[in-house]
Amino acid sequence: MTNAAITGWGACMPPAVLTNADLSTFLDTNDEWITSRTGMSERRISHVSAQELGAVSAARAIACAGLDVQDVDLIMYGGCSNEEVVPNSASGVQLLLGATKAASVDINTACTSFLYGLASASAMIQSGMSKVAVVVGVELISRYMDWSNRNVAVLFGDGAAAVVLQASDEPGGVIGTSLGCDAEARDTLRVRGMGAGYTGFGVTYGDMIWDFDGPNIFKRAVRGMAEASDKVMREAGVTADDIDLCIPHQANLRILESVAKHAGIPMEKVIVTVQKYGNMSAATVPVALVEALEQGRVKPGSLMLMPGFGGGLTYCSLLVRWGQRVTPLGTSDRELRPATKTALEMVNEIRSKQDPHGRSREGLMAPVFSDSKVGAA
Ligand SMILES: CC(C)(COP(=O)(O)OP(=O)(O)OC[C@H]1O[C@@H](n2cnc3c(N)ncnc32)[C@H](O)[C@@H]1OP(=O)(O)O)[C@@H](O)C(=O)NCCC(=O)NCCS
């Protein structure tokens, strides 16, 4: 059987850092609340587009695999930060890379988009449809954050990372997947203002309001990730003792601890980046994977569990068996242009454009949502 080996990896983190102290200059919040409830101390704010973050991370992953951009036949853009919907974002990454032989696909399952993309691209390689795929996990949440809402504004950050998958006869790659969706809870996380349901009804794109039921998401996230992890390990015939590393979606340190405890995996085996990057949605798992590789924590043949959850509420858990190579074959000289503003300056600029006239928080509801339940029979 053809397998999909992960042969390249690369991250692209925007350099500007937004601290908890920065947030408390314009929100009624403080470092003690944020660190004790979430484990987060800082996050990044991007000065470039999501497509640029994605393209630089992809270029680094392709160089790491020792490949040329023309070898790539599939680009999968996992994320819900799309500068535009038509044309799609993967085509923008393709253009920036110059990967003219690739098919380009966007995949949006919110925070699980990278993991769903990794599962999908692996299946495409296993079926013979693709030979060399790049899966990007990327988010530019700062542009659609409601910076007046402390319930959400403190939680998220920007970032990107990518992996290269190659057809291989060696065993390994994604060896198990469990994907699911707790759709009854889809109302617990909604960004009002994004999407065609709002277009033409006087809503200015960028004037976002987040519906966010944090405690409910917390409970359902732990349940979804725990059940998916149990299932994927059971089906693969492995136990928690066999797992060398757990690389979960990083939404909250307390969620990571609960999922690890439920799965019976000690925290020493869990990769944690939430303290320095916050929740980067689709980018959290690939960024954590790249850091684990750079820190030498991934060994030849390591078995990894990757649980995730996100809006929808989608959830999943993947089992990945690493190959023999844990060092890059090459490096890319692609860099982001330098940032000329601090993270706080960029956020203040977004804030000033977001709420120029003191919007009505009640008014922003798409007619398709207020008249009927979407998808109701
Ligand atoms: C959001 C989350 C951190 C909140 O933590 P929590 O312990 O559940 O806190 P609560 O929601 O019960 O809020 C407690 C209080 O803190 C307040 N609060 C909320 N955000 C605050 C902030 N940034 N600073 C200070 N106080 C804040 C609330 O208003 C509430 O006050 P009240 O009790 O007077 O009403 C937590 O529920 C969580 O991480 N949920 C998962 C959500 C998630 O990650 N979603 C991403 C989807 S991929």
Ligand as a Chemical Component Dictionary entry (heavy atoms), coordinates in Angstrom:
data_LIG
# 
_chem_comp.id                   LIG 
_chem_comp.type                 NON-POLYMER 
_chem_comp.pdbx_formal_charge   0 
_chem_comp.three_letter_code    LIG 
# 
loop_
_chem_comp_atom.comp_id 
_chem_comp_atom.atom_id 
_chem_comp_atom.alt_atom_id 
_chem_comp_atom.type_symbol 
_chem_comp_atom.charge 
_chem_comp_atom.model_Cartn_x 
_chem_comp_atom.model_Cartn_y 
_chem_comp_atom.model_Cartn_z 
_chem_comp_atom.pdbx_ordinal 
LIG C1  C1  C 0 -12.962 31.128 27.459 1  
LIG C2  C2  C 0 -12.437 30.518 28.738 2  
LIG C3  C3  C 0 -10.954 30.808 28.888 3  
LIG C4  C4  C 0 -13.166 31.124 29.914 4  
LIG O1  O1  O 0 -12.700 30.532 31.113 5  
LIG P1  P1  P 0 -13.744 30.142 32.248 6  
LIG O2  O2  O 0 -12.964 29.680 33.395 7  
LIG O3  O3  O 0 -14.713 29.196 31.640 8  
LIG O4  O4  O 0 -14.369 31.536 32.593 9  
LIG P2  P2  P 0 -15.911 32.004 32.520 10 
LIG O5  O5  O 0 -16.358 32.017 31.118 11 
LIG O6  O6  O 0 -16.655 31.190 33.504 12 
LIG O7  O7  O 0 -15.823 33.517 32.972 13 
LIG C5  C5  C 0 -15.488 33.829 34.286 14 
LIG C6  C6  C 0 -15.550 35.328 34.468 15 
LIG O8  O8  O 0 -14.417 35.940 33.853 16 
LIG C7  C7  C 0 -14.846 37.053 33.058 17 
LIG N1  N1  N 0 -13.946 37.212 31.915 18 
LIG C8  C8  C 0 -14.074 36.691 30.669 19 
LIG N2  N2  N 0 -13.030 37.062 29.929 20 
LIG C9  C9  C 0 -12.225 37.808 30.700 21 
LIG C10 C10 C 0 -11.008 38.463 30.502 22 
LIG N3  N3  N 0 -10.377 38.407 29.328 23 
LIG N4  N4  N 0 -10.461 39.129 31.522 24 
LIG C11 C11 C 0 -11.039 39.198 32.714 25 
LIG N5  N5  N 0 -12.227 38.593 32.979 26 
LIG C12 C12 C 0 -12.795 37.908 31.978 27 
LIG C13 C13 C 0 -16.231 36.695 32.630 28 
LIG O9  O9  O 0 -16.950 37.873 32.305 29 
LIG C14 C14 C 0 -16.767 35.993 33.856 30 
LIG O10 O10 O 0 -17.190 36.988 34.785 31 
LIG P3  P3  P 0 -18.538 36.797 35.635 32 
LIG O11 O11 O 0 -18.320 35.517 36.397 33 
LIG O12 O12 O 0 -18.564 38.010 36.474 34 
LIG O13 O13 O 0 -19.627 36.699 34.629 35 
LIG C15 C15 C 0 -12.651 28.981 28.717 36 
LIG O14 O14 O 0 -14.019 28.686 28.882 37 
LIG C16 C16 C 0 -12.183 28.353 27.440 38 
LIG O15 O15 O 0 -11.003 28.340 27.133 39 
LIG N6  N6  N 0 -13.075 27.761 26.682 40 
LIG C17 C17 C 0 -12.727 27.118 25.428 41 
LIG C18 C18 C 0 -13.010 28.018 24.319 42 
LIG C19 C19 C 0 -12.069 27.904 23.176 43 
LIG O16 O16 O 0 -10.924 27.688 23.329 44 
LIG N7  N7  N 0 -12.597 28.074 22.008 45 
LIG C20 C20 C 0 -11.817 28.050 20.815 46 
LIG C21 C21 C 0 -12.473 27.183 19.856 47 
LIG S1  S1  S 0 -11.263 26.470 18.808 48 
# 
loop_
_chem_comp_bond.comp_id 
_chem_comp_bond.atom_id_1 
_chem_comp_bond.atom_id_2 
_chem_comp_bond.value_order 
_chem_comp_bond.pdbx_ordinal 
LIG C1  C2  SING 1  
LIG C2  C3  SING 2  
LIG C2  C4  SING 3  
LIG C2  C15 SING 4  
LIG C4  O1  SING 5  
LIG O1  P1  SING 6  
LIG P1  O2  DOUB 7  
LIG P1  O3  SING 8  
LIG P1  O4  SING 9  
LIG O4  P2  SING 10 
LIG P2  O5  DOUB 11 
LIG P2  O6  SING 12 
LIG P2  O7  SING 13 
LIG O7  C5  SING 14 
LIG C5  C6  SING 15 
LIG C6  O8  SING 16 
LIG C6  C14 SING 17 
LIG O8  C7  SING 18 
LIG C7  N1  SING 19 
LIG C7  C13 SING 20 
LIG N1  C8  SING 21 
LIG N1  C12 SING 22 
LIG C8  N2  DOUB 23 
LIG N2  C9  SING 24 
LIG C9  C10 SING 25 
LIG C9  C12 DOUB 26 
LIG C10 N3  SING 27 
LIG C10 N4  DOUB 28 
LIG N4  C11 SING 29 
LIG C11 N5  DOUB 30 
LIG N5  C12 SING 31 
LIG C13 O9  SING 32 
LIG C13 C14 SING 33 
LIG C14 O10 SING 34 
LIG O10 P3  SING 35 
LIG P3  O11 DOUB 36 
LIG P3  O12 SING 37 
LIG P3  O13 SING 38 
LIG C15 O14 SING 39 
LIG C15 C16 SING 40 
LIG C16 O15 DOUB 41 
LIG C16 N6  SING 42 
LIG N6  C17 SING 43 
LIG C17 C18 SING 44 
LIG C18 C19 SING 45 
LIG C19 O16 DOUB 46 
LIG C19 N7  SING 47 
LIG N7  C20 SING 48 
LIG C20 C21 SING 49 
LIG C21 S1  SING 50 
# 
